[in-house]
Amino acid sequence: MEIRLSIAVITMNRANQLKEALQSCLACELPKETEFVIIDNASTDNTDCVVHETLENCGYNYFYEKLPENLGVGGGRNYAYKKACGEYTYILDDDAVIDCTNDPRFFMRAIEILDNNPDIVTLTTQIYDTAWEKNRLDVGGPIISEGLYKCLMFCGGSHFLRRSFYKSAPYLPNKYGYEEIPPSLEAMDAGKINAFCSDLLIIHKPAVNKWNWNDEKNISLLINGLALPHAIKRMMYPTVAAPLLWLANTVRLKKLGVKIDNGKQRIKEIRKTFIKEYPINRKVKLSTLVKLFGDFGLSIF
């Protein structure tokens, strides 16, 4: 049987939240040819029991593997993608749920969008975040059709990938953060589309608000948010864009209004280390960069 949809979840020590995430998927209308792929990043809780209890008699094939070590988000997603067989692969965060009560056809509507738009190779859904108490994503690109827009980068927490385009695992294999940028740029450099559907909704329910910059424990996440996108784009954008990337990052740091001790130096060191550990040799064409600027303006930097 050819698999139409693979639902993949990477998890670590979130057994109860994972169960809720999987149940929300099962509560939706799904293609008969659906599979679940659950990759466990070396959990020490009862994740394995929860997966088997939830999926054993669900009516769909499932694959579960507990890894001997934590591959991180990028590495874990790559591992899941290699195990998945679906025409479309859907990645969902383990601490999120589908808004299945209001939209039981969530998956079927997404598949219809992808079937009807062959140039769309990634499809991101809206994400309501309970920590932010608002939607995480804004419409920032040109309209494709009602409720469907171009986006610069697909969002890791809830997205579909088209396997006919991404024939191999596409994510940057880093531990955490912005592993979606390289495959997003790869799509646009090939003349394909990253799309965002504002009407498809999931609910992200983080146990801890990692985006509270008044908490010193979260500052490292903020620094990564400045260093990693800059590093990835510095490797993938044409050299001519380097001064604009530097200027954009400087402006972002000032706008945040958050005091970071030795902020510039820490960002520089993380960026340098990241480039060394995760080198990217492919660059997007200058013509692609010009088109991106036309669609998304200065946000591309």
FILONU-514496 format. One record per residue (C-alpha): residue number from 0; residue in three letters; x, y, z. Coordinates in Angstrom, 3 decimals, padded with zeros to 6 digits. Layout:
FILONU-514496
 resi resn        u        v        w
  NUM  ALA        X        Y        Z
...
This chain:
FILONU-514496
 resi resn        u        v        w
    0  MET  000.000  000.000  000.000
    1  GLU  001.379  003.404 -000.959
    2  ILE  001.349  005.774  001.983
    3  ARG -000.437  009.034  001.358
    4  LEU  000.391  010.771  004.652
    5  SER  003.107  010.268  007.249
    6  ILE  002.534  011.972  010.597
    7  ALA  005.916  012.308  012.308
    8  VAL  006.574  013.431  015.879
    9  ILE  009.953  013.810  017.574
   10  THR  009.717  013.486  021.326
   11  MET  011.725  013.429  024.535
   12  ASN  010.343  013.014  028.061
   13  ARG  006.910  014.388  027.245
   14  ALA  004.831  011.235  027.445
   15  ASN  001.577  012.874  028.533
   16  GLN  001.813  015.704  026.013
   17  LEU  002.753  013.256  023.266
   18  LYS -000.352  011.198  024.012
   19  GLU -002.513  014.306  023.706
   20  ALA -000.802  015.239  020.419
   21  LEU -001.371  011.784  018.916
   22  GLN -004.970  011.628  020.094
   23  SER -005.671  014.975  018.458
   24  CYS -004.387  013.601  015.156
   25  LEU -006.491  010.453  015.470
   26  ALA -009.570  012.578  016.179
   27  CYS -009.250  014.107  012.713
   28  GLU -010.339  012.642  009.410
   29  LEU -007.293  010.914  007.921
   30  PRO -006.559  009.224  004.603
   31  LYS -006.834  005.462  004.815
   32  GLU -003.171  005.318  003.730
   33  THR -001.773  007.099  006.805
   34  GLU  001.164  006.091  008.981
   35  PHE  002.599  007.452  012.222
   36  VAL  006.352  007.775  012.786
   37  ILE  007.430  008.459  016.368
   38  ILE  011.119  009.051  017.091
   39  ASP  012.048  009.054  020.765
   40  ASN  015.183  011.075  021.525
   41  ALA  016.337  008.813  024.375
   42  SER  013.478  009.514  026.801
   43  THR  013.729  008.332  030.392
   44  ASP  009.976  008.402  031.093
   45  ASN  007.229  006.015  029.905
   46  THR  007.067  007.368  026.368
   47  ASP  007.360  003.896  024.835
   48  CYS  004.318  002.616  026.755
   49  VAL  002.256  005.664  025.849
   50  VAL  003.041  005.307  022.127
   51  HIS  002.083  001.638  022.009
   52  GLU -001.072  002.141  024.099
   53  THR -002.206  005.025  021.905
   54  LEU -001.389  003.630  018.465
   55  GLU -001.550 -000.156  018.829
   56  ASN -005.210 -000.445  017.778
   57  CYS -005.665  002.914  016.067
   58  GLY -006.259  001.407  012.619
   59  TYR -003.107  002.866  011.044
   60  ASN  000.438  001.594  010.660
   61  TYR  002.958  003.080  013.049
   62  PHE  006.698  003.020  013.588
   63  TYR  008.303  003.783  016.935
   64  GLU  011.994  003.836  017.756
   65  LYS  013.764  004.892  020.912
   66  LEU  017.186  006.223  020.034
   67  PRO  020.205  005.509  022.258
   68  GLU  021.100  009.204  022.289
   69  ASN  019.379  012.537  021.763
   70  LEU  019.850  013.643  018.156
   71  GLY  018.194  016.976  018.835
   72  VAL  015.414  018.523  016.808
   73  GLY  017.137  018.707  013.408
   74  GLY  018.775  015.309  013.713
   75  GLY  015.593  013.721  015.035
   76  ARG  013.463  015.136  012.248
   77  ASN  015.931  013.901  009.656
   78  TYR  015.783  010.436  011.201
   79  ALA  011.975  010.490  011.148
   80  TYR  011.907  011.666  007.529
   81  LYS  014.137  008.762  006.506
   82  LYS  011.728  006.321  008.167
   83  ALA  008.597  007.911  006.724
   84  CYS  007.172  006.741  003.395
   85  GLY  004.318  009.135  002.737
   86  GLU  003.710  011.262 -000.317
   87  TYR  003.385  014.048  002.240
   88  THR  005.097  014.094  005.629
   89  TYR  003.584  016.154  008.434
   90  ILE  005.808  017.201  011.332
   91  LEU  004.117  018.112  014.627
   92  ASP  005.745  019.249  017.878
   93  ASP  005.149  016.811  020.729
   94  ASP  003.737  019.586  022.940
   95  ALA  001.111  020.687  020.427
   96  VAL -002.333  019.492  019.382
   97  ILE -004.455  019.759  016.265
   98  ASP -007.530  021.964  016.662
   99  CYS -009.578  018.903  015.750
  100  THR -012.792  020.009  017.496
  101  ASN -013.171  023.033  015.228
  102  ASP -011.474  021.532  012.183
  103  PRO -011.796  017.733  011.925
  104  ARG -010.743  017.952  008.246
  105  PHE -007.394  019.580  009.117
  106  PHE -005.334  016.926  007.321
  107  MET -007.695  016.467  004.397
  108  ARG -007.757  020.213  003.727
  109  ALA -003.956  020.372  003.827
  110  ILE -003.691  017.474  001.379
  111  GLU -006.182  019.179 -000.945
  112  ILE -004.019  022.322 -000.936
  113  LEU -000.902  020.306 -001.779
  114  ASP -002.684  018.233 -004.430
  115  ASN -004.030  021.357 -006.132
  116  ASN -000.758  023.342 -005.955
  117  PRO  002.144  021.189 -007.191
  118  ASP  004.646  024.053 -006.812
  119  ILE  004.005  024.191 -003.064
  120  VAL  006.606  021.922 -001.484
  121  THR  006.215  023.046  002.148
  122  LEU  002.993  024.016  003.880
  123  THR  002.995  025.656  007.313
  124  THR -000.112  025.939  009.468
  125  GLN -001.077  028.640  011.916
  126  ILE  000.131  028.038  015.487
  127  TYR -001.670  029.468  018.490
  128  ASP  000.781  029.549  021.393
  129  THR -000.619  029.336  024.914
  130  ALA  002.532  030.958  026.348
  131  TRP  002.292  033.897  023.962
  132  GLU -001.529  033.900  024.191
  133  LYS -001.687  034.697  020.489
  134  ASN -000.927  033.283  017.071
  135  ARG  002.783  032.870  016.385
  136  LEU  002.645  033.520  012.650
  137  ASP  001.664  036.612  010.700
  138  VAL  000.898  036.923  007.037
  139  GLY  004.112  038.297  005.561
  140  GLY  004.173  037.285  001.939
  141  PRO  002.188  037.520 -001.290
  142  ILE -001.234  035.882 -001.451
  143  ILE -001.581  032.645 -003.417
  144  SER -005.328  032.237 -002.882
  145  GLU -007.790  033.032 -000.108
  146  GLY -006.185  032.095  003.214
  147  LEU -003.012  030.823  001.515
  148  TYR  000.191  032.867  001.316
  149  LYS  003.836  032.575  000.371
  150  CYS  006.178  032.472  003.365
  151  LEU  009.928  032.896  003.655
  152  MET  010.529  029.910  005.923
  153  PHE  008.301  027.019  006.916
  154  CYS  007.742  026.682  010.664
  155  GLY  009.152  023.599  012.389
  156  GLY  006.305  023.112  014.857
  157  SER  003.649  022.242  012.254
  158  HIS  004.430  021.732  008.585
  159  PHE  003.946  019.421  005.623
  160  LEU  006.733  018.439  003.205
  161  ARG  006.313  017.079 -000.321
  162  ARG  008.457  013.952 -000.724
  163  SER  008.750  014.239 -004.490
  164  PHE  010.798  017.401 -003.910
  165  TYR  012.637  016.463 -000.704
  166  LYS  013.843  013.040 -001.737
  167  SER  016.239  012.847  001.211
  168  ALA  016.160  014.169  004.778
  169  PRO  016.250  017.967  004.361
  170  TYR  016.848  019.519  007.786
  171  LEU  020.074  020.968  009.098
  172  PRO  021.123  018.301  011.669
  173  ASN  021.786  020.684  014.559
  174  LYS  020.485  020.114  018.076
  175  TYR  017.997  022.963  018.196
  176  GLY  016.878  025.964  016.199
  177  TYR  016.387  027.155  012.624
  178  GLU  016.993  023.786  010.972
  179  GLU  014.153  024.777  008.598
  180  ILE  016.055  027.629  006.944
  181  PRO  018.233  025.563  004.541
  182  PRO  015.374  023.458  003.105
  183  SER  013.178  026.569  002.847
  184  LEU  015.857  028.369  000.827
  185  GLU  016.474  025.235 -001.226
  186  ALA  012.807  025.214 -002.233
  187  MET  012.756  028.846 -003.298
  188  ASP  016.063  028.546 -005.136
  189  ALA  014.438  025.780 -007.200
  190  GLY  011.505  028.034 -008.047
  191  LYS  009.148  026.277 -005.629
  192  ILE  006.908  027.728 -002.914
  193  ASN  006.856  027.683  000.873
  194  ALA  003.207  028.289  001.732
  195  PHE  001.395  029.323  004.900
  196  CYS -002.285  028.543  005.461
  197  SER -003.751  030.856  008.077
  198  ASP -006.938  028.759  008.354
  199  LEU -005.268  025.512  009.415
  200  LEU -004.652  025.722  013.157
  201  ILE -002.728  023.839  015.807
  202  ILE -002.349  024.796  019.471
  203  HIS  001.148  024.850  020.937
  204  LYS  001.098  024.195  024.689
  205  PRO  004.648  024.626  026.063
  206  ALA  005.089  023.675  029.700
  207  VAL  007.586  026.530  030.143
  208  ASN  007.626  029.965  028.491
  209  LYS  011.078  029.950  026.902
  210  TRP  010.450  033.350  025.320
  211  ASN  010.350  035.343  028.555
  212  TRP  013.498  037.447  028.142
  213  ASN  013.268  038.702  031.722
  214  ASP  014.323  035.208  032.774
  215  GLU  018.108  034.899  032.581
  216  LYS  017.776  031.167  031.806
  217  ASN  016.218  032.036  028.462
  218  ILE  018.910  034.452  027.277
  219  SER  020.867  031.667  025.575
  220  LEU  017.791  030.968  023.421
  221  LEU  017.618  034.652  022.500
  222  ILE  021.306  034.687  021.564
  223  ASN  020.827  031.612  019.375
  224  GLY  017.897  033.379  017.732
  225  LEU  020.250  036.142  016.667
  226  ALA  023.319  034.045  015.860
  227  LEU  021.999  030.974  014.045
  228  PRO  019.821  032.547  011.298
  229  HIS  022.670  034.981  010.600
  230  ALA  025.156  032.117  010.362
  231  ILE  022.955  030.019  008.054
  232  LYS  022.146  032.915  005.733
  233  ARG  025.782  034.021  005.731
  234  MET  026.669  030.579  004.375
  235  MET  023.795  030.332  001.891
  236  TYR  023.301  033.903  000.624
  237  PRO  025.540  035.378 -002.068
  238  THR  028.546  037.197 -000.592
  239  VAL  027.130  040.568 -001.624
  240  ALA  024.450  040.170  001.093
  241  ALA  026.949  039.965  003.988
  242  PRO  026.870  043.680  004.967
  243  LEU  023.052  043.706  004.967
  244  LEU  022.924  040.585  007.149
  245  TRP  025.281  042.199  009.651
  246  LEU  023.277  045.448  009.689
  247  ALA  019.946  043.636  010.109
  248  ASN  021.260  041.631  013.051
  249  THR  022.617  044.776  014.726
  250  VAL  019.230  046.463  014.383
  251  ARG  017.421  043.407  015.815
  252  LEU  019.683  043.344  018.849
  253  LYS  018.999  047.029  019.553
  254  LYS  015.245  046.687  019.014
  255  LEU  014.937  043.851  021.502
  256  GLY  015.839  046.192  024.317
  257  VAL  017.203  043.274  026.329
  258  LYS  020.483  043.726  028.169
  259  ILE  022.832  040.888  027.266
  260  ASP  026.235  040.930  028.926
  261  ASN  028.876  040.793  026.184
  262  GLY  026.026  040.209  023.758
  263  LYS  027.847  040.995  020.525
  264  GLN  030.837  038.862  021.462
  265  ARG  028.684  035.924  022.535
  266  ILE  026.689  036.081  019.311
  267  LYS  029.893  036.248  017.275
  268  GLU  031.365  033.210  019.035
  269  ILE  028.219  031.113  018.619
  270  ARG  027.986  032.085  014.954
  271  LYS  031.620  031.122  014.357
  272  THR  031.254  027.779  016.151
  273  PHE  028.010  026.986  014.347
  274  ILE  029.527  027.613  010.903
  275  LYS  032.413  025.313  011.770
  276  GLU  030.196  022.502  013.105
  277  TYR  027.464  022.688  010.452
  278  PRO  029.042  023.916  007.209
  279  ILE  026.681  024.495  004.276
  280  ASN  028.346  024.541  000.879
  281  ARG  025.383  025.362 -001.359
  282  LYS  024.423  028.994 -002.029
  283  VAL  021.209  030.414 -003.423
  284  LYS  021.407  032.298 -006.687
  285  LEU  021.567  036.101 -006.672
  286  SER  018.406  036.120 -008.793
  287  THR  016.661  034.119 -006.052
  288  LEU  017.735  036.662 -003.436
  289  VAL  016.360  039.500 -005.581
  290  LYS  013.036  037.670 -005.938
  291  LEU  012.892  037.024 -002.206
  292  PHE  013.436  040.714 -001.547
  293  GLY  010.592  041.507 -003.912
  294  ASP  008.259  039.127 -002.063
  295  PHE  009.317  039.656  001.571
  296  GLY  011.330  042.886  001.703
  297  LEU  014.017  043.467  004.334
  298  SER  012.799  040.533  006.446
  299  ILE  014.922  038.208  004.292
  300  PHE  017.994  039.609  006.045
